[in-house]
Amino acid sequence: MPVSEAKPKFAVPLPAIVGAIVVVLGVSAWQWMEFQARRHPPQPRVLTAEAKQYVRHLKLDNVHIKAAESYMKQAVVEIEGRITNAGDRVLKLVEVNCVFRDPYGQVVLREPMAIAGGRAGNLAPGETKSFRLAFDSLPESWNQGMPELVIAQILFA
């Protein structure tokens, strides 16, 4: 009786199938998040009439800019300073727009950053808190000068 030779079957290893499924799910999740971000763009920060009136009670001082090097040997620009709440209201959040310009005065980056509130806690009346803003990817066309710090949002506690 002749021995029949079985044809080898082509089999895809299980780890390859699992890997392919993970990649497909990851790409799908990324596309869904991109779709949602386009569908619901972040709301622009609006300085309410109440907040506009209160801005005069906020004092920024000792604000300076410096360059540092991160532990990854990457250049980091830091803006440090202090904010004082000279008003009579507790503030839950104070955000500024950091406006970077090129040598011709054109805006090359407008970056919103919190300088009080959030993880640092509320800013009580009469209280002064230090802030540090770090930027690790500024446009090359930036003029290397101090950016404008414009109050963009105030949330009251």
Secondary structure as UniProt FT lines:
FT   HELIX           14..39
FT   HELIX           49..54
FT   HELIX           55..57
FT   STRAND          58..69
FT   TURN            71..72
FT   STRAND          75..85
FT   STRAND          91..101
FT   TURN            103..104
FT   STRAND          107..117
FT   HELIX           118..120
FT   TURN            125..126
FT   STRAND          128..135
FT   TURN            140..141
FT   STRAND          148..156
//
